[in-house]
Amino acid sequence: MINSELKEYVEREILPRYDHFDTAHRRDHVETVIEAALRLAEGYDVDLDMVYTIAAYHDTGLAYGRERHHNESRRIILEDRELDRWFTREQIATMADAAEDHRASSKNEPRTIYGRIVAEADRVIDSNTIIRRTIQYTLTHHPELDREEGYARMVEHLREKYDYGGYLKLWIEESDNAKRLNELRAIIANKVRLRELYDTIYDEEKTV
């Protein structure tokens, strides 16, 4: 059970920050990551309040740009003195490390089990969701791209991140992500299916 005062603070002061991010990283995303992280944490001897907090803060650094958002998320945790009400400075440092380590493009394994849990939870590998989030990101950050250019960008991103040899790494063997990653790779390899999904989701997002 998460500390009620901590949860109240996070829901009041932290989660609303996600309402101002791009559509792929809004409140539904952080809530999904929190839920997944707490579920993964059940198999480990960890502090659930820490897992909850790391997951809640993990993308707050997006307020300062995507490229260094993991570093900014670390800074936000370290500088939030309200967290002293529930955690020691050592625990806060561990949470800051975990937030910094969550980024999918990181070449290094997360330093602690907390980092591995939240990094794995942030993967949330669902083929339709990943394709939709990629399209949403392109529409928000690259509105100058037309349909075909957006499709080319999506294919490049999916191959670079999720395909065999891609930079995405999974850290929790017991998670369902390995199976789902193989399903996504099959879609990436099936050009007809991938294009069908793209066109359907693209049209849906353009009408929002």
TORPA-778659 format. One record per atom (N, C-alpha, C, O): residue in one letter; x, y, z. Coordinates in steps of 0.05 Angstrom, whole numbers, padded with zeros to 5 digits, always signed. Example, Ala and Ser with C-alpha at 12.3 -4.5 7.8 and 13.67 -1.06 7.14 Angstrom:
% residues 2
A+00264-00114+00156
A+00246-00090+00156
A+00264-00066+00156
A+00285-00066+00169
S+00257-00045+00142
S+00273-00021+00143
S+00258+00001+00157
S+00268+00023+00161
This chain:
% residues 208
M+00017-00024+00000
M+00000+00000+00000
M+00018+00025+00000
M+00036+00028+00017
I+00012+00043-00019
I+00028+00068-00021
I+00020+00087+00001
I-00004+00090+00007
N+00040+00100+00013
N+00034+00121+00034
N+00013+00141+00023
N+00017+00152+00002
S-00008+00144+00038
S-00030+00161+00028
S-00023+00190+00024
S-00032+00203+00005
E-00006+00201+00042
E+00002+00229+00040
E+00021+00233+00015
E+00019+00252+00001
L+00039+00213+00011
L+00056+00214-00012
L+00039+00213-00038
L+00044+00229-00056
K+00021+00195-00039
K+00003+00192-00062
K-00012+00217-00068
K-00015+00226-00090
E-00022+00229-00046
E-00038+00254-00049
E-00020+00276-00061
E-00028+00291-00079
Y+00005+00278-00051
Y+00023+00298-00061
Y+00030+00294-00090
Y+00029+00313-00106
V+00036+00269-00097
V+00043+00263-00125
V+00020+00269-00144
V+00024+00280-00165
E-00004+00261-00136
E-00027+00266-00153
E-00034+00295-00156
E-00045+00304-00176
R-00028+00310-00135
R-00034+00339-00136
R-00012+00356-00150
R-00018+00374-00165
E+00013+00349-00145
E+00035+00366-00155
E+00052+00355-00178
E+00063+00370-00193
I+00053+00328-00181
I+00070+00316-00201
I+00055+00307-00226
I+00063+00315-00248
L+00035+00291-00222
L+00021+00280-00246
L+00009+00301-00264
L+00009+00297-00288
P-00001+00324-00254
P-00011+00344-00272
P+00009+00356-00291
P+00002+00367-00312
R+00035+00353-00285
R+00055+00363-00303
R+00054+00349-00330
R+00060+00360-00351
Y+00045+00324-00330
Y+00044+00308-00355
Y+00022+00318-00373
Y+00023+00311-00397
D+00003+00333-00363
D-00019+00343-00380
D-00008+00362-00401
D-00022+00367-00420
H+00016+00373-00397
H+00027+00393-00416
H+00047+00381-00435
H+00059+00396-00451
F+00052+00355-00433
F+00072+00343-00451
F+00059+00334-00477
F+00034+00337-00480
D+00074+00324-00496
D+00063+00315-00521
D+00044+00291-00516
D+00046+00279-00494
T+00027+00285-00535
T+00005+00266-00530
T+00016+00238-00524
T+00001+00222-00512
A+00041+00232-00531
A+00052+00205-00525
A+00062+00203-00497
A+00069+00181-00487
H+00063+00226-00482
H+00075+00225-00455
H+00057+00240-00435
H+00067+00253-00417
R+00031+00238-00439
R+00013+00252-00421
R+00006+00234-00397
R+00019+00213-00392
R-00015+00242-00382
R-00020+00229-00357
R-00027+00199-00360
R-00019+00183-00343
D-00040+00191-00382
D-00046+00163-00385
D-00020+00147-00387
D-00019+00124-00379
H+00001+00159-00399
H+00027+00144-00400
H+00039+00140-00373
H+00047+00118-00366
V+00041+00161-00357
V+00054+00158-00331
V+00037+00139-00313
V+00049+00124-00297
E+00011+00140-00315
E-00006+00123-00299
E-00001+00094-00307
E-00002+00076-00290
T+00003+00089-00333
T+00008+00062-00342
T+00035+00052-00332
T+00037+00029-00323
V+00055+00069-00332
V+00082+00062-00322
V+00081+00057-00292
V+00093+00037-00282
I+00066+00073-00277
I+00064+00068-00248
I+00052+00041-00243
I+00062+00026-00226
E+00030+00035-00256
E+00016+00009-00253
E+00034-00014-00260
E+00036-00034-00245
A+00048-00012-00282
A+00066-00034-00291
A+00090-00037-00271
A+00097-00059-00265
A+00101-00015-00261
A+00123-00016-00243
A+00115-00029-00217
A+00130-00046-00206
L+00092-00022-00206
L+00083-00034-00181
L+00078-00064-00184
L+00082-00080-00166
R+00068-00071-00208
R+00063-00100-00213
R+00089-00115-00215
R+00091-00137-00203
L+00109-00104-00228
L+00135-00117-00230
L+00149-00119-00203
L+00162-00138-00197
A+00144-00098-00186
A+00158-00097-00160
A+00149-00119-00141
A+00162-00125-00122
E+00126-00130-00147
E+00115-00151-00129
E+00134-00175-00126
E+00134-00189-00107
G+00151-00179-00146
G+00169-00202-00146
G+00196-00196-00133
G+00214-00212-00134
Y+00199-00172-00121
Y+00225-00164-00110
Y+00221-00152-00082
Y+00200-00141-00075
D+00243-00153-00067
D+00243-00141-00040
D+00251-00112-00043
D+00274-00104-00039
V+00231-00095-00050
V+00236-00067-00054
V+00216-00050-00039
V+00195-00060-00031
D+00222-00025-00036
D+00204-00006-00024
D+00184+00004-00044
D+00191+00018-00064
L+00158-00002-00041
L+00138+00005-00061
L+00134+00035-00063
L+00128+00045-00085
D+00137+00049-00041
D+00135+00079-00042
D+00157+00090-00061
D+00152+00109-00076
M+00181+00078-00060
M+00202+00087-00078
M+00196+00081-00107
M+00200+00097-00124
V+00186+00057-00112
V+00179+00049-00139
V+00158+00067-00150
V+00160+00077-00173
Y+00138+00073-00134
Y+00116+00090-00142
Y+00126+00118-00149
Y+00119+00130-00169
T+00144+00129-00132
T+00154+00156-00136
T+00172+00158-00161
T+00169+00176-00176
I+00189+00138-00164
I+00207+00139-00188
I+00190+00138-00214
I+00194+00154-00232
A+00170+00120-00214
A+00153+00119-00238
A+00138+00145-00243
A+00134+00153-00265
A+00129+00157-00221
A+00114+00182-00224
A+00131+00205-00234
A+00121+00222-00250
Y+00156+00206-00227
Y+00174+00227-00235
Y+00190+00222-00260
Y+00203+00240-00270
H+00189+00197-00271
H+00209+00189-00290
H+00211+00206-00315
H+00232+00209-00327
D+00188+00218-00324
D+00189+00235-00348
D+00184+00264-00342
D+00179+00280-00361
T+00185+00272-00317
T+00180+00301-00311
T+00200+00319-00324
T+00194+00342-00330
G+00224+00309-00330
G+00244+00325-00343
G+00237+00333-00372
G+00252+00349-00384
L+00216+00321-00383
L+00208+00329-00410
L+00201+00359-00412
L+00201+00370-00434
A+00195+00371-00389
A+00190+00400-00389
A+00213+00416-00399
A+00210+00439-00406
Y+00237+00404-00399
Y+00262+00417-00407
Y+00273+00406-00433
Y+00296+00411-00440
G+00257+00391-00448
G+00266+00380-00473
G+00270+00350-00472
G+00276+00339-00450
R+00267+00336-00494
R+00268+00307-00494
R+00296+00296-00492
R+00300+00275-00480
E+00316+00310-00504
E+00342+00298-00506
E+00355+00292-00479
E+00368+00272-00475
R+00351+00311-00460
R+00363+00307-00433
R+00342+00303-00411
R+00347+00309-00388
H+00319+00294-00419
H+00297+00293-00400
H+00303+00274-00376
H+00294+00279-00354
H+00319+00253-00381
H+00325+00234-00360
H+00343+00248-00339
H+00341+00243-00315
N+00362+00265-00349
N+00379+00279-00330
N+00363+00300-00314
N+00367+00304-00290
E+00344+00313-00328
E+00327+00333-00314
E+00308+00320-00294
E+00303+00331-00273
S+00299+00296-00301
S+00282+00281-00282
S+00297+00275-00256
S+00287+00277-00234
R+00323+00268-00260
R+00340+00263-00236
R+00342+00288-00219
R+00339+00287-00195
R+00347+00311-00233
R+00350+00336-00218
R+00324+00344-00203
R+00325+00353-00181
I+00302+00340-00216
I+00276+00347-00204
I+00272+00331-00178
I+00263+00342-00158
I+00279+00305-00179
I+00276+00289-00154
I+00294+00299-00133
I+00286+00302-00110
L+00319+00304-00140
L+00339+00313-00120
L+00332+00340-00107
L+00337+00345-00084
E+00319+00357-00123
E+00313+00384-00114
E+00285+00386-00101
E+00279+00407-00089
D+00269+00366-00102
D+00242+00367-00090
D+00244+00360-00060
D+00244+00337-00052
R+00247+00381-00044
R+00250+00377-00015
R+00226+00366-00001
R+00227+00357+00022
E+00203+00366-00015
E+00179+00353-00003
E+00183+00323+00001
E+00171+00311+00018
L+00200+00312-00016
L+00205+00283-00013
L+00219+00276+00013
L+00219+00252+00021
D+00232+00295+00025
D+00245+00290+00051
D+00224+00282+00073
D+00232+00271+00093
R+00199+00287+00068
R+00178+00280+00087
R+00175+00250+00089
R+00166+00239+00109
W+00182+00236+00067
W+00177+00207+00066
W+00202+00190+00061
W+00202+00166+00066
F+00224+00202+00053
F+00248+00187+00046
F+00273+00199+00058
F+00274+00223+00063
T+00293+00182+00062
T+00320+00192+00070
T+00334+00203+00045
T+00325+00198+00022
R+00355+00218+00049
R+00370+00229+00026
R+00382+00207+00010
R+00386+00209-00014
E+00390+00185+00023
E+00401+00162+00009
E+00380+00150-00010
E+00385+00143-00033
Q+00355+00147+00001
Q+00334+00136-00016
Q+00328+00155-00039
Q+00323+00145-00062
I+00328+00180-00034
I+00323+00200-00055
I+00344+00198-00077
I+00338+00201-00101
A+00369+00195-00069
A+00391+00192-00088
A+00387+00167-00105
A+00392+00167-00129
T+00378+00145-00093
T+00373+00120-00107
T+00350+00125-00128
T+00352+00115-00150
M+00329+00139-00119
M+00307+00144-00137
M+00316+00162-00160
M+00307+00158-00183
A+00333+00182-00155
A+00343+00199-00176
A+00359+00183-00196
A+00357+00187-00220
D+00376+00165-00186
D+00392+00148-00204
D+00373+00131-00222
D+00378+00129-00246
A+00352+00121-00210
A+00334+00103-00225
A+00319+00119-00247
A+00315+00109-00269
A+00311+00144-00240
A+00298+00160-00260
A+00317+00167-00283
A+00308+00167-00307
E+00342+00172-00277
E+00361+00178-00298
E+00367+00153-00315
E+00371+00156-00339
D+00366+00130-00303
D+00373+00105-00317
D+00350+00094-00334
D+00354+00074-00348
H+00326+00106-00333
H+00303+00093-00346
H+00304+00095-00376
H+00290+00080-00390
R+00319+00114-00387
R+00318+00120-00416
R+00324+00096-00433
R+00345+00082-00428
A+00307+00090-00453
A+00310+00066-00469
A+00336+00066-00485
A+00347+00045-00491
S+00346+00090-00493
S+00370+00092-00509
S+00396+00090-00493
S+00418+00090-00505
S+00393+00087-00467
S+00417+00085-00451
S+00433+00059-00458
S+00421+00038-00460
K+00459+00062-00460
K+00475+00038-00467
K+00483+00022-00442
K+00494+00000-00445
N+00478+00033-00419
N+00485+00020-00394
N+00461+00008-00379
N+00439+00019-00380
E+00466-00014-00366
E+00445-00026-00350
E+00439-00008-00326
E+00457+00004-00314
P+00413-00005-00318
P+00407+00011-00295
P+00423+00002-00270
P+00429-00022-00267
R+00430+00021-00253
R+00448+00016-00231
R+00436+00000-00209
R+00450-00014-00194
T+00410+00000-00206
T+00396-00013-00184
T+00372-00028-00194
T+00363-00025-00216
I+00360-00045-00176
I+00336-00059-00183
I+00313-00039-00188
I+00295-00044-00203
Y+00314-00016-00174
Y+00293+00004-00178
Y+00295+00015-00206
Y+00274+00019-00219
G+00319+00020-00216
G+00322+00029-00243
G+00312+00008-00264
G+00300+00015-00284
R+00318-00017-00258
R+00310-00038-00277
R+00280-00041-00278
R+00268-00045-00299
I+00267-00039-00254
I+00238-00042-00253
I+00225-00019-00269
I+00207-00025-00285
V+00233+00005-00264
V+00219+00028-00277
V+00226+00029-00307
V+00209+00036-00323
A+00251+00022-00314
A+00259+00022-00342
A+00242+00001-00357
A+00233+00006-00379
E+00238-00022-00344
E+00222-00043-00357
E+00193-00035-00359
E+00180-00039-00379
A+00182-00022-00337
A+00155-00013-00337
A+00150+00008-00359
A+00128+00009-00371
D+00170+00024-00364
D+00167+00046-00384
D+00167+00035-00412
D+00158+00048-00430
R+00176+00010-00416
R+00176-00002-00443
R+00147-00006-00452
R+00140+00002-00475
V+00130-00017-00435
V+00102-00022-00441
V+00099-00028-00471
V+00087-00013-00486
I+00109-00051-00479
I+00109-00058-00507
I+00082-00069-00516
I+00074-00091-00510
D+00068-00052-00531
D+00043-00059-00544
D+00044-00047-00572
D+00047-00023-00575
S+00042-00064-00592
S+00048-00056-00619
S+00031-00031-00627
S+00042-00012-00637
N+00005-00033-00624
N-00012-00010-00632
N-00005+00015-00617
N-00005+00037-00628
T+00000+00012-00591
T+00006+00036-00574
T+00032+00049-00583
T+00034+00073-00585
I+00053+00032-00589
I+00079+00043-00598
I+00076+00057-00625
I+00087+00079-00628
I+00061+00045-00643
I+00057+00058-00669
I+00042+00084-00666
I+00049+00104-00678
R+00021+00084-00649
R+00005+00108-00644
R+00022+00130-00631
R+00021+00153-00640
R+00038+00123-00611
R+00055+00143-00598
R+00076+00154-00617
R+00082+00178-00615
T+00086+00138-00635
T+00106+00148-00654
T+00092+00168-00673
T+00104+00189-00679
I+00068+00162-00682
I+00053+00180-00700
I+00047+00205-00685
I+00049+00227-00696
Q+00038+00203-00660
Q+00031+00226-00644
Q+00055+00245-00640
Q+00053+00269-00643
Y+00078+00233-00635
Y+00102+00248-00631
Y+00109+00263-00657
Y+00117+00286-00656
T+00107+00249-00679
T+00114+00262-00705
T+00095+00285-00711
T+00104+00306-00720
L+00069+00281-00707
L+00050+00302-00712
L+00054+00326-00695
L+00050+00349-00703
T+00063+00321-00670
T+00067+00343-00651
T+00093+00358-00657
T+00094+00383-00657
H+00115+00343-00661
H+00141+00355-00662
H+00151+00359-00691
H+00170+00374-00695
H+00139+00346-00710
H+00147+00349-00738
H+00122+00353-00756
H+00118+00338-00775
P+00107+00374-00750
P+00082+00378-00766
P+00087+00384-00795
P+00068+00383-00812
E+00112+00391-00802
E+00118+00397-00830
E+00119+00372-00847
E+00119+00374-00872
L+00121+00348-00835
L+00122+00324-00850
L+00095+00315-00860
L+00075+00317-00845
D+00093+00307-00886
D+00068+00297-00896
D+00064+00267-00889
D+00081+00256-00875
R+00043+00255-00898
R+00037+00227-00891
R+00060+00208-00898
R+00068+00192-00881
E+00071+00211-00922
E+00092+00192-00931
E+00118+00197-00915
E+00132+00178-00908
E+00124+00222-00910
E+00148+00228-00895
E+00145+00219-00866
E+00165+00209-00854
G+00121+00221-00855
G+00116+00211-00828
G+00118+00181-00827
G+00128+00170-00807
Y+00110+00168-00848
Y+00112+00138-00849
Y+00142+00130-00849
Y+00150+00112-00835
A+00157+00144-00866
A+00186+00137-00867
A+00199+00142-00840
A+00216+00126-00832
R+00192+00163-00827
R+00204+00169-00801
R+00196+00147-00781
R+00213+00138-00765
M+00171+00138-00781
M+00162+00117-00763
M+00177+00091-00768
M+00186+00078-00749
V+00180+00083-00793
V+00194+00058-00799
V+00223+00060-00789
V+00233+00040-00778
E+00236+00082-00794
E+00264+00086-00785
E+00266+00083-00755
E+00284+00070-00744
H+00247+00096-00741
H+00247+00095-00711
H+00242+00067-00701
H+00256+00058-00683
L+00222+00053-00712
L+00216+00026-00703
L+00240+00007-00707
L+00246-00009-00690
R+00253+00009-00730
R+00276-00008-00735
R+00299-00002-00717
R+00313-00020-00707
E+00304+00024-00713
E+00327+00032-00697
E+00323+00024-00668
E+00343+00017-00654
K+00299+00025-00658
K+00294+00020-00629
K+00285-00008-00623
K+00295-00020-00604
Y+00267-00019-00639
Y+00254-00044-00631
Y+00262-00069-00647
Y+00258-00091-00638
D+00273-00065-00671
D+00279-00088-00688
D+00304-00103-00677
D+00317-00094-00658
Y+00310-00126-00688
Y+00333-00141-00680
Y+00358-00123-00683
Y+00362-00111-00704
G+00374-00122-00662
G+00397-00104-00662
G+00391-00076-00654
G+00409-00059-00652
G+00365-00070-00648
G+00357-00043-00639
G+00367-00037-00611
G+00376-00055-00596
Y+00366-00012-00604
Y+00378-00004-00578
Y+00361-00010-00554
Y+00371-00008-00531
L+00335-00017-00558
L+00319-00024-00534
L+00329-00049-00520
L+00335-00069-00533
K+00332-00047-00494
K+00340-00070-00478
K+00319-00075-00457
K+00308-00057-00445
L+00314-00101-00452
L+00296-00109-00431
L+00311-00119-00407
L+00332-00132-00410
W+00302-00111-00383
W+00317-00116-00358
W+00304-00135-00339
W+00318-00145-00320
I+00279-00142-00342
I+00265-00160-00324
I+00255-00184-00340
I+00237-00182-00356
E+00268-00207-00335
E+00262-00230-00351
E+00233-00240-00348
E+00221-00251-00367
E+00220-00235-00325
E+00194-00245-00319
E+00172-00228-00333
E+00148-00236-00332
S+00179-00205-00344
S+00158-00188-00355
S+00148-00200-00381
S+00160-00218-00393
D+00125-00190-00390
D+00113-00199-00415
D+00124-00185-00439
D+00117-00191-00462
N+00143-00167-00435
N+00153-00151-00457
N+00168-00166-00478
N+00167-00159-00502
A+00182-00188-00470
A+00197-00203-00490
A+00179-00215-00511
A+00184-00213-00535
K+00157-00226-00503
K+00137-00238-00522
K+00125-00216-00539
K+00122-00219-00563
R+00118-00194-00527
R+00106-00172-00542
R+00126-00159-00561
R+00118-00149-00582
L+00151-00159-00553
L+00172-00148-00571
L+00174-00165-00597
L+00177-00154-00619
N+00172-00191-00593
N+00173-00208-00617
N+00149-00204-00635
N+00151-00205-00659
E+00126-00199-00623
E+00102-00193-00638
E+00105-00167-00654
E+00097-00166-00678
L+00117-00147-00641
L+00122-00122-00655
L+00142-00125-00678
L+00138-00114-00699
R+00162-00141-00673
R+00182-00146-00694
R+00170-00160-00718
R+00178-00155-00741
A+00150-00177-00714
A+00137-00190-00736
A+00121-00170-00753
A+00120-00172-00777
I+00109-00150-00739
I+00094-00129-00753
I+00114-00112-00769
I+00108-00105-00792
I+00136-00105-00757
I+00156-00089-00771
I+00166-00103-00797
I+00170-00090-00817
A+00168-00129-00796
A+00177-00145-00819
A+00155-00147-00840
A+00161-00152-00863
N+00130-00144-00832
N+00107-00147-00851
N+00100-00119-00861
N+00084-00105-00848
K+00110-00111-00883
K+00107-00084-00893
K+00078-00077-00899
K+00069-00055-00895
V+00062-00097-00908
V+00034-00092-00914
V+00019-00086-00889
V+00003-00067-00887
R+00023-00103-00868
R+00009-00099-00843
R+00017-00073-00829
R+00001-00059-00818
L+00043-00067-00831
L+00053-00043-00818
L+00040-00018-00831
L+00033+00000-00817
R+00039-00019-00857
R+00027+00004-00871
R-00003+00007-00865
R-00013+00029-00863
E-00017-00015-00863
E-00045-00015-00856
E-00049-00002-00829
E-00067+00016-00825
L-00033-00010-00809
L-00036+00001-00783
L-00029+00031-00783
L-00043+00047-00770
Y-00008+00038-00797
Y-00001+00066-00798
Y-00023+00083-00810
Y-00031+00103-00798
D-00034+00075-00832
D-00055+00091-00845
D-00080+00094-00828
D-00091+00116-00826
T-00087+00072-00814
T-00111+00073-00797
T-00107+00092-00774
T-00123+00109-00768
I-00084+00089-00760
I-00079+00105-00736
I-00073+00134-00744
I-00081+00152-00730
Y-00059+00138-00766
Y-00053+00165-00776
Y-00079+00181-00781
Y-00082+00204-00772
D-00098+00168-00794
D-00124+00181-00800
D-00139+00187-00774
D-00152+00208-00771
E-00137+00169-00755
E-00151+00174-00729
E-00138+00198-00714
E-00153+00215-00704
E-00112+00199-00714
E-00098+00221-00700
E-00101+00248-00714
E-00102+00268-00701
K-00104+00248-00740
K-00107+00273-00755
K-00134+00285-00750
K-00138+00309-00753
T-00154+00268-00742
T-00181+00279-00737
T-00185+00287-00708
T-00206+00298-00701
V-00165+00282-00691
V-00168+00289-00662
V-00167+00319-00659
V-00169+00329-00637
